[in-house]
Amino acid sequence: MAGGGGGAWKVAYADLVTAMMAMFLVLWILSQDETVKGDVQLYFQTRYNTLTQQSPGIIPNDAMRLVEAKKDIFEHASVIPLEQVRRLNEDLVKVFVQNPNEMDMKTMEMQMDSEGLLINILNNPDKPIFKEGSAAELTEYGQLVFNNISWTIAQYDDTQVEIEGHTANSYPGDVDEKWDASTSRAHKAREILMAKGVEEQQVLKVAGYADKRPLPQRPHNAPQNNRVSIRVRAGFAPEEEDG
């Protein structure tokens, strides 16, 4: 009978150790400040952290590289103020929710990820932001929307901003006119952002993409593709001068 069933305790012990490790990990996370908690949340939510078929190992190569890149974040959590991006997201939602008679939530779509906050300002047929037949001239409603969004972004003066203009492929005119229209839209957004308090050095990019970057899960000719996209990044320290 020797040796029969003698290893069962090892399985139970392994389960106990695993449970204790999980408990200690949860307790450690709960003891951290909000910036670390936010980064842990984004780490597991971001689309870039999914297991890929490119790595046959238990831990994918991409995930290992990301863990290595994230190491300094947990050692120096204060350098990544993700909480700012989260607050900006909440403040922008409040702008629309608190003014339901003036602002339509369908005008704005936001996505928060590891790169910051992506804001899409859409040209819906029932609430257009651009005047009909115009590339970048705003309707009264469009001016209201851009003013409110720009003022809110300007309250976060340690962020960096990238601005992109887009058209639907149904936009009237030839290819050159689509490129011109999308670029004009990006420049219009930049003008309003700066008029509301965003500093010149915060703006990293102003670009037009014509109809080359349609919204996901929408037809290329959907009117909402006539839009401006604003990417807000937080926590970037200014570059130090050499010497």
N, C-alpha and C positions, 0 to 999 in steps of 0.2 A: 504493500500500500504506500511505500515511501515514494515521494515525488508526486503523488496524485493530488491535484488541486492546490499545491503549495504556493503557486504564484498569484493566486487571486488577490492577496493583500496588496501586491505591487500595483495592480490596476487601480484599486481603490485609493492607494496612496498617491498615485500619479494624478488622479482626478482631484484629490484634495489640494495638491500643490498647484495645479492649474487654476482652481477656483480662488486660492489665496492670492496668486499672482494677479488675476483679474481684479480682485477686490482692492489690492494695493494700488493698481494702476488707476482705478476709478477714484480712489481716495486722493491720489496724487493730483489728478486732473482737477478735482473739486477744490483742492487747496490753492490752485493757481489763480492769478488775477485774470481779468476779463480778456486781455489781449491774448494770453496763452490759450484760454478756452476757445476764443474765436478762431485762432489758428488751427487748433485741433479739429474743430467743427468743419472748417473749410478744407482741411486735409482729407477728411473722409467724404466730403460732399463733392469736391471738384471733379469734373469730368476727366481730368488728366490722370487721376489716380486709379482708374479701373485696371483690373488685371488684363494684360494683353497676351495675345498668342505668340508674341515675338520672343518670349522668354520661357523656356521649358522648365526652369527651376521652380522651387517652392515659392521663392520670393522673386518676382520679375525684376529684370535689370533696371527698368525705368523706375520702379518703386524704390529700389535700393539707391539710385542716384538722387531721387527726390528726398529720401530720408536723410542722406548725407547733406543735401543742400539745406534742409530744414534744421539741421543740428544747431546752428548758431541762433536760430529763432527761439529755441527753448532755453538756450543759455543766456540770451540777451533779448528777452521778449519785448522790452520797451521800444526796440528800434522798428517794430512793425506795428503801427497803430491801426490795426484792422477795425478797431472800434469806431474810428472816425468814418470809415466808409459805411459801416453799418448805420451810424447816426445820420449820415447824409441820405442814405436810402430811406430811412424813416421820415426825415424832414421833407423830402420830396413827395412822399406819399401824403403827408399831412397837408401840403399845399393844395393838393387836389381834393382830398377828403373834406377839408374844412371850407372849401368853396365849390360845393356841388352844382350851384346854379351858374357858375362861370367856367369851371374847369371840368373837362371830361376825362375820366381815367383811361379811356380807350386811346387817348392821344399819346400816352407815354407807356413804354414797356421798359422794365429794368431787370438786369441780371447781375447778381453779385457772384464773383468767383475769385480765384487766387490772384488775379491780376488787378482787381479793384471793382469798380461799378461801371457797368455799361448801360447807358441811357439812350433809348431810341425814341425820338420825337416824330410821330407818324402823321401823315397827311390823310386823314380819313375823309371819305366823300361827304359825310353828314356834318363833319366839323373840320373843314380844311384849314391848314395852317399857311398854305401858299395860295395866292390869288390865282384864279383860273387864267391860264395862258401866260403866266409869269414864271420865270425860273426861280427867283429867290425873294420876290416881293411878298411880304407877309400880309395875311388878313388881319383884321383887328383882333380876332381870337388868337391867331398865331403869334402876334406881338405880345399879347397877354401871357401866353404860355412860355415863350422864350424869356420874357422879363422875369417871371417868377422862378423858373428853373435856374436861370443865370444868377439871379440874386442869391438863391439858396446855395449854389455851388460856391459863390464868392465868399461865403461865411467860413469856408474851410481853406484858409490861405496857405497851408503847407501841403497842398495837393498839386498834382500835375495833370494837365488836361490834353486829350487828343480829340480832334474834331474831324468828322467825316461827313461829306455830303453824298447823297445817293439819288438815283432816279429809278422809276419802274421802266421796264423795256417798252411799255406802252406810251412813254413820254413822247409827245409830238416832236418831230424833228429828226435830223440825221445823227450819226454817231458823234460827230464833233459837238453838236448842240447838247447832247446828253452829258458829255464831259464838261462842257462849259457850265451847264445848269448845276450839276452836282458840286462843282468847285465853288460856284457863286453861293450856293447854300451853306457850304462850310465856312466861307468867309463872312457871310451874314451872321451866322451863329457866333463866330469869334468876335465880331464887332459888338454884339449885344453882351456877351460874357464880359468883355473888357469894360464896357460902359457901366456894367453893374458891379464892377469891383475886382474881377479876376485880373491878376497882374500879367504883364507881357511874358515874364520869365516862366510863368506857370504853363504856358501853352507850348507844347512840344511838337504838335503836328496839326496842320490844316490841309486837308486833301479831299479831292473829289474822285469818286469811283464809278461814275455813270451808272449803268445797270449791271455791273459786274459782280456785285455782292448783294444779291437779294436776301430778304429775310428767310430764315429756315421755315419750312412747313407752310409757305405761302407761294402762290403762283408768281412767276416772274413779272407778270403784268398787273399784279395787285397794286391798287393805288397807295397802299401803306408803304410800298417800297420807295415812294417819294418821301424821303425822310432825312433827318440829321441824326447822326450817332455821336454821342459824347462819352468818351472813356475817361473816368476819373481814377487816378492812381494816388494812393496815400503813402506817406512815410518815406519819401525820397529826399535824402539830404542833398544840399547843393554840392557840386563837385569842388574839391579843394584845388587851388591853383598850385602848379608846380613851382618848386623853388623854396 
